[in-house]
Amino acid sequence: MQYQEEVNESFDLILHKKLFNLQLQWRAELVEIPQIRICGDFLFWKKRIRDCPFIDAVTSTEVEIMKRFLVDEQYVNT
């Protein structure tokens, strides 16, 4: 179960980064997101990251990047 939890945490990190990137684009008025009316709406989706309908699916490339990041000797898990 420990490994499954670690995988889930890593997957969620990828999703949170995708949400963060979308928030930056939204604030810069580069994208419109029907489910977002105010900045606070991002907090709602942050807490429900796996149910977020406007984040693209995690790609195998993103998983590979995360794997490389996690084995980097400079990475410290807190």
N, C-alpha and C positions, 0 to 999 in steps of 0.2 A: 504493500500500500504506500510505503514511503516514496517509491519511484513514481508511482502514479500521481501522487500529490505534487512532486517536483515537476513532472511533465505538465500537469495542469497549471502550475504557477508560471512556467515558462510560456505556455500557450497564452495565458492571460496577459503576460507582459507584452507579447507581440500585439495582442488586441488593444491594449491600453496605448501603445505607441501609435497604432493606426488611428485611434480615436483622438489622440493629442494632435497628430498631423492634420486631421480633418478640422479640428477646432481652430488651429492656426489659419487654415485656408478660409474657414467660415468667418473668422474675425477680420481677415483681410478682404472680405467680400469677394472671394474668388470662387466660392461654391455656395449653393443654396441647399439646405437640408430641411425637408418638410417637417421633420420631427423636432427641429430646433427653432425656437422662437427667441429665447434669451440665453445668455451665457450659462445661467443656472441649469438649463436643460442638459448640459453636458454632464453635470454631477449625477443626474438621474441615470444616464446611460453608463456612466463610469461604474456605478454600483450594480448594474445589470449588463455588464460588458458582453456576456455570451448571448444575450437576447437582442443586442443592438442590430436593428435591421439595415442600417446604412453603412456598416463597415464591411468591406470586401472580405471574403474568406481568406484565411491564412494560406499562403503559398508554400510550396516546398522550398523555394529560395529563401523565404523568410525564416523557415525552420532551420535551414543550413546556416544562415547568418547567426541565429540565436545559439546554435550548437557551438559554432566557433567562438562566440563571445563567452559562453559559459566555461569553456576549457582554457580561455586566455588566463595566463598567470597573474594578470593585473586585476582580474575580476575578483571581488570579495563579496560573498553572499552574507548579507546581514539579516 
